[in-house]
Amino acid sequence: MENWITKIGFPVLTVTENAKGITVRQDSFFEMGAAEPKDNETIWNVPLSLLLTKDGKSSVDTTAILEEREKHIALDTSKPFKLNAGTVGVYRVLYTPERLALIAAEAAKENSPFSLDDRIGLVHDVMALSKAGF
């Protein structure tokens, strides 16, 4: 908890994928751009609030916590997923352009598993990350 109140910035989580799931990496986020190595030493305990879908139903895994620089999470990437379900966490999420396009297509559907808060959070993340040069 101390890192959340004594360190500057907050995390940006970069999500990459492979056949067995996702890898989530945390780095320091600053509005003015990528952190210098000396400013990227903080490791936060980040609750991932992972929204998952299976058989047309969505659920949120609140047990997944990122407590290190990088972590692999096994999941089926052929199904829609999103970190920071409900946009309740204080962090940015950087998806690959391909994943972001898949999330956007799913979010546009009438029965999307992504709530309005999820959609607004995605727009805010994309805007803030773009402004910071990511």
N, C-alpha and C positions, 0 to 999 in steps of 0.2 A: 504493500500500500504506500510505503514511503516514496517510491519512485513517482507515483501519481501526483504527489503534492510538492516534492522538492526538486524535481527536474523540469527543465523547460521542454516544450513540445509535447507531442503525444505520438503514438505509433501509427505508421502506415503498414498495413499487412499486404504483402505481395503474394498472390495466389498463382501457382503454376500447377500443371496437371501431367499425370502419366497414366499408364494403363491400370494402375492399382489404386489411384486416388489423387489427392492433392498434397502439395507442399505449401505450407504457409510460413513466410519469413517476415519478421518484424524489423523495422528500421525506424529511426526518428523522423517525424514529419515536421517540416517547417514551411510556412506559407511562401517563403522567399526562395525555396528550392531544396534540392537534395542536401542532406546533412553532410558536413565534412566528417572524415573519420573520427576526429577528436570529439565531435558532438554526437556521435552515433554509438555510444557505449552503453546506453541505458537499455536494460531488458525489463519490460513490464510483464506482469501477470495479466494476460488478456483473455477475458471470457469470450469465446468465439461465437456463441449463440448461432449455431449452424442450422439453417433451415434446410431440411431434406424432404424429398418427395418419394413416395413409393405407392404403387397401385392407385395413383390419382389422389392420394391423401398426403398432406404435409404435416411435418412435425418439427419441433425445434429441439436440438440436442444442446442442453445447457451444461453438460458435463465436460465438454471439450474446452481446455484452457491451454493457451500458449504461454509456457513458462520459460522458454528458451529462445534463442535467436531464430531457430527453424525447426519445424515439426512436420512429419508426414502423417496424413490422416487417410485411412482406407475408406473409400466410398465409391459408389457407382457414378462416374462422371457422365454417363449417358442420360442420367436423370437430372432435372433441375435442382440446383442448390444455391445457397447464398450465405455468406458470412454476415454477422451482425443483423440477425433477424429482428425486424421491428425497428431497426436503427436505434438500438438502445445503448450501444457501446460508444465510448469516446475514442474512436480511431477511424482512420480511412482505410478502404479496401481497394487495392489495385488489381483488377483482373486483366487477363490477356484480352486483346481486342476480340478474339474469337469467342471467348467465354462471355464477355460483355454483350456481344451480339446475340448469343443464345439466351442470356438472361433477359435482354430487352424484348426479344420475340416472345418469350414466355410471359413477361410482365404485361404485354399488350393483349393477351388473350382474356376473354370474358371471365373465365373461371381460373384465373391465375392464382398460384399459391402465394404470390408476393403481394403483401398488403400495400395500401397507399403509403404508409410510413416506409416500407421497403423501397418503393419506387422513388419517393422523394429523396431518401438516403442515397440511392444510386446516382441520382442527378447531382446532388450536393458533392458526393465523392468525386465524380467525374469532373465537375467544375473546379473544385479545389485542387485536385491533382493536376489538371491541365494548367491552371494558373501558376502552380508551383513548378511546372516544367517536366512532369512525369509522363 
